Amino acid sequence: MCEWLSTPGTANLDAGVDTLRNPAAIPLAVTGLSAAANPARRSGVSAVPLETPANNDVWFSRYLGSLVYGGLDGIITTFAIVSGVTGAHLAPQVVMILGLANLIGDGFSMATGAYLSSKSEHELYEREQQAAADRVNNNPHAVKDQLQGIYVEKGLSPVEAHGLVELLGRTPSRITAALLHETATRSPEENRPIYEGAFTFAAFGIAGAVPLLPYLLDALLQLNLSLEMRFQTSALMSAVTLFLLGSGKVRMTGKNLLRSGVEMLLVGGLAGAVAYGIGMLLRNLG
């Protein structure tokens, strides 16, 4: 065993390695174990407290992408339908028929795509996980040499890298997780595919219904609004919703809130303008 493994810091090393059940923790463990292994480096390693988000925040962030993108696709496609029908001067009933058909049909298609995509990611990661486990079982020495080389490239000395790999190698699951973290082409996702599909469908339906609300309310409450008033109200409500959904992307992209909201507003407005123009063109051709 290497000389530094017999120092009083060995207990700390063992404790640190015991936390490596989560592959994402391995880079932190490399830094921490490096400092423990070489006391001379401790002064150069600062302990940064990690904030653990609340469970609800983690859960919400996990499916935020499905909610935002499902909602954006729902409202843009439905508003495009409303704009096209209005540009063609068709009856309001056509707006509701096509709009509701889009909410159900396209919403189901989006949800199915989100479910299958997430499911495929899980299956691919499981395949890489099995391949890493097979490598550890069939050729553990080659795996150790590979990991040692990787850790040296990350700044550990050969002695430290060797000691870390030996500690990881005491348990197959630890060294498998380390190998997977360093070589996998994708990261493990905790999202459940069925939830991805469900949230995509719900967001698509809720946001996509916004452009239809003036038409539905006029029909249910017999408000007798003009076609122009219904379309203008639909456009205004869609604009506000597009801005809010675009702003919601900031939590994932980190961009400026106002810029993201305006950007999505312009995209939705452009889609509506194109659809409106096509409707007018087809009406004139008829």
Summary of the structure (lengths in Angstrom):
residues: 286
radius of gyration: 27.6
end to end distance: 86.8
largest distance: 88.5
contacts: 892
relative contact order: 0.16
helix: 81%
strand: 0%
